[in-house]
Amino acid sequence: MKKIILLISLVFLLTGCKATYDISFDENKINESIKIYTTNTNIENATKETIDKVSEELYNFEFGYDYYEKENYHEGNNTGYNYTYGFRYNDYNMYTQLHKCYDDFNYQNGDYLTLSTSDEFTCFNYYPEIEEITINITSKYVITSSNADEINGNTSTWIINKDNYQNKPIEIKINKKKEYKENKFSFKIIIVFGIFLILVLSLLVIKKNNKKNTLNKYYND
């Protein structure tokens, strides 16, 4: 079994790999899922040196964080591992893997939950085989501010790679007094307004054409 796990892991060093770091702030827990994966599964030419290096990299990743549950991850062409754990809110500051990736990691849990870091994402120094990491923070509560690269509903996303990691801080503030609710009503209004606008424009075009046809008929007669 150990040999099989190592062989699956070889792809990390053959082509580099990516990671997706999902953090979900729920009612009672902060759930994390860290997926490390690659799309290249050609490991036929792996050497013993490569196997040894992969073993060292995986050990460095897992050392001190053995409370994360580890399982094989396969989705589409992606192959790798998924590490998951659910933290109590008061324990999150010291035990999350994300704390290891920034020299300064500030987390405060109260009516407002705040998370802020220093500028440089340092985990590329520990895990050089990772080429890019996507960090998603999702909250059941309202996110009042975020410096994320992308914001989609109640999810903030940071994309960190070897080009921007030296200036990629995370800053987010969450109002735990107010639950996030998707504004479906506004979306319906946009759809209804769009349909109404199309109908109005269509009627104007028809009216204009009818008027033009009437004038043409008048002058031809």
C-alpha positions as CSV (number, residue, x, y, z in Angstrom):
1,M,0.0,0.0,0.0
2,K,2.8,2.4,0.9
3,K,4.4,1.8,-2.5
4,I,1.1,2.5,-4.3
5,I,0.7,5.8,-2.4
6,L,4.2,6.9,-3.2
7,L,3.7,6.0,-6.9
8,I,0.6,8.1,-7.0
9,S,2.5,11.0,-5.4
10,L,5.4,10.9,-7.9
11,V,3.4,13.0,-10.4
12,F,3.8,16.0,-8.0
13,L,7.5,16.1,-8.7
14,L,7.3,15.1,-12.4
15,T,5.3,18.0,-13.5
16,G,4.5,20.1,-10.4
17,C,1.1,20.2,-8.8
18,K,-1.7,22.5,-7.7
19,A,-3.6,22.9,-4.5
20,T,-7.1,24.0,-3.6
21,Y,-7.6,25.2,0.0
22,D,-11.2,25.4,1.0
23,I,-12.2,27.0,4.3
24,S,-15.9,27.0,5.4
25,F,-17.1,29.0,8.4
26,D,-20.2,27.2,9.5
27,E,-22.3,27.5,12.6
28,N,-20.3,25.4,15.0
29,K,-17.1,24.6,13.1
30,I,-14.5,25.8,10.6
31,N,-14.1,23.1,8.1
32,E,-11.0,22.8,5.9
33,S,-10.3,20.7,2.8
34,I,-6.9,20.8,1.3
35,K,-6.6,19.1,-2.1
36,I,-3.1,18.6,-3.6
37,Y,-3.3,17.2,-7.1
38,T,-2.0,17.1,-10.6
39,T,-3.4,16.3,-14.0
40,N,-0.4,14.2,-15.2
41,T,-0.4,10.6,-14.1
42,N,2.5,9.3,-16.2
43,I,4.8,7.8,-13.5
44,E,6.3,4.9,-15.4
45,N,9.8,6.4,-15.5
46,A,10.0,7.3,-11.9
47,T,13.3,6.6,-10.1
48,K,14.1,5.7,-6.5
49,E,15.5,9.2,-6.0
50,T,12.2,10.7,-7.1
51,I,10.3,8.4,-4.7
52,D,12.6,9.4,-1.8
53,K,12.1,13.1,-2.6
54,V,8.3,12.7,-2.7
55,S,8.4,10.9,0.6
56,E,10.2,13.8,2.2
57,E,7.9,16.4,0.7
58,L,4.8,14.6,1.9
59,Y,6.3,14.1,5.4
60,N,7.1,17.8,5.6
61,F,3.5,18.6,4.6
62,E,1.9,16.3,7.2
63,F,4.4,16.7,10.0
64,G,2.6,18.2,13.1
65,Y,-0.7,18.1,11.3
66,D,-1.6,14.4,11.6
67,Y,-5.1,15.3,12.9
68,Y,-6.1,16.1,9.3
69,E,-7.8,13.1,7.7
70,K,-6.1,12.0,4.5
71,E,-7.7,10.2,1.6
72,N,-6.9,9.7,-2.1
73,Y,-8.4,12.3,-4.4
74,H,-9.6,11.6,-7.9
75,E,-11.8,13.9,-10.0
76,G,-11.7,13.9,-13.7
77,N,-8.0,14.0,-14.8
78,N,-6.9,15.2,-11.4
79,T,-5.1,12.8,-9.0
80,G,-3.8,13.5,-5.5
81,Y,-4.8,13.7,-1.9
82,N,-7.4,15.5,0.1
83,Y,-6.7,16.6,3.7
84,T,-9.8,17.5,5.8
85,Y,-10.5,18.6,9.4
86,G,-13.2,20.5,11.3
87,F,-11.9,23.0,13.9
88,R,-13.6,24.6,16.8
89,Y,-13.6,28.4,16.4
90,N,-11.4,29.0,19.4
91,D,-8.8,26.4,18.2
92,Y,-8.4,27.7,14.7
93,N,-5.7,30.3,15.2
94,M,-2.9,27.8,16.2
95,Y,-3.8,24.6,14.4
96,T,-4.7,25.4,10.8
97,Q,-2.2,24.7,8.1
98,L,-2.8,28.2,6.7
99,H,-1.0,29.5,9.8
100,K,2.2,27.9,8.6
101,C,2.0,29.8,5.3
102,Y,2.3,33.3,6.7
103,D,4.8,34.8,9.2
104,D,2.0,36.8,10.7
105,F,-1.4,35.2,11.0
106,N,-4.0,37.2,12.9
107,Y,-7.4,35.6,13.8
108,Q,-10.0,37.1,16.1
109,N,-13.3,35.4,16.9
110,G,-16.2,37.5,18.3
111,D,-19.3,39.1,16.9
112,Y,-17.1,39.9,14.0
113,L,-14.7,37.2,12.8
114,T,-11.5,38.7,11.3
115,L,-8.6,37.0,9.6
116,S,-5.5,38.9,8.3
117,T,-2.0,37.9,7.3
118,S,1.4,39.3,6.4
119,D,2.1,39.9,2.7
120,E,4.2,36.9,1.7
121,F,2.8,33.4,1.2
122,T,5.7,31.3,2.5
123,C,4.4,27.8,1.9
124,F,6.1,27.6,-1.5
125,N,9.4,27.5,0.4
126,Y,8.2,24.3,2.3
127,Y,6.5,22.7,-0.7
128,P,8.3,23.7,-3.9
129,E,6.4,21.1,-5.9
130,I,3.2,23.2,-5.6
131,E,3.0,25.7,-8.5
132,E,-0.3,27.3,-7.7
133,I,-2.8,27.3,-4.8
134,T,-6.4,28.5,-4.8
135,I,-7.8,29.6,-1.4
136,N,-11.6,29.7,-1.1
137,I,-13.2,31.1,2.1
138,T,-16.9,30.5,2.3
139,S,-19.1,31.7,5.2
140,K,-22.7,31.1,6.2
141,Y,-22.5,34.6,7.6
142,V,-22.2,37.9,5.8
143,I,-18.7,38.8,4.6
144,T,-18.5,42.6,5.2
145,S,-15.0,43.1,3.6
146,S,-12.5,41.1,1.7
147,N,-9.4,41.7,-0.4
148,A,-9.9,38.5,-2.5
149,D,-9.1,38.3,-6.2
150,E,-12.7,37.0,-6.8
151,I,-15.9,37.3,-4.8
152,N,-18.8,35.0,-5.8
153,G,-21.8,35.3,-3.4
154,N,-20.5,34.3,0.0
155,T,-17.2,32.9,-1.3
156,S,-14.0,34.8,-1.5
157,T,-11.2,33.4,-3.6
158,W,-7.4,34.1,-3.7
159,I,-5.2,32.6,-6.4
160,I,-1.6,32.4,-5.4
161,N,1.3,31.4,-7.7
162,K,5.1,31.7,-8.0
163,D,4.7,35.1,-9.7
164,N,2.6,36.9,-7.0
165,Y,3.2,35.0,-3.7
166,Q,5.4,37.8,-2.3
167,N,2.5,40.2,-2.1
168,K,-0.6,38.0,-1.5
169,P,-2.0,38.8,2.0
170,I,-5.4,37.5,3.1
171,E,-7.8,40.0,4.7
172,I,-11.4,39.1,5.5
173,K,-14.1,40.3,7.9
174,I,-17.3,38.3,8.7
175,N,-20.3,39.5,10.6
176,K,-21.4,36.5,12.7
177,K,-24.6,38.3,13.8
178,K,-26.0,38.2,10.3
179,E,-26.5,35.0,8.1
180,Y,-25.8,35.2,4.4
181,K,-28.9,34.9,2.2
182,E,-28.7,34.8,-1.5
183,N,-30.7,37.6,-3.0
184,K,-32.8,35.5,-5.4
185,F,-35.5,38.2,-5.5
186,S,-33.1,40.7,-7.2
187,F,-32.1,38.1,-9.7
188,K,-35.7,37.5,-10.6
189,I,-36.3,41.2,-11.0
190,I,-33.4,41.4,-13.5
191,I,-34.8,38.5,-15.5
192,V,-38.3,40.1,-15.6
193,F,-36.9,43.5,-16.5
194,G,-34.9,41.9,-19.3
195,I,-37.9,40.2,-20.7
196,F,-40.0,43.4,-20.4
197,L,-37.3,45.4,-22.2
198,I,-37.1,42.8,-25.1
199,L,-40.9,43.0,-25.5
200,V,-40.9,46.8,-25.5
201,L,-38.1,46.9,-28.1
202,S,-39.9,44.3,-30.2
203,L,-43.2,46.4,-30.1
204,L,-41.3,49.5,-31.1
205,V,-39.7,47.8,-34.1
206,I,-43.1,46.4,-35.2
207,K,-44.7,49.7,-34.8
208,K,-41.9,51.4,-36.8
209,N,-42.2,48.8,-39.6
210,N,-46.0,49.2,-39.7
211,K,-45.7,53.0,-40.0
212,K,-43.1,52.6,-42.8
213,N,-45.3,50.2,-44.7
214,T,-48.3,52.5,-44.3
215,L,-46.3,55.5,-45.7
216,N,-45.0,53.4,-48.6
217,K,-48.6,52.3,-49.5
218,Y,-49.8,55.9,-49.3
219,Y,-47.2,57.2,-51.7
220,N,-47.5,54.3,-54.1
221,D,-51.3,54.8,-54.3
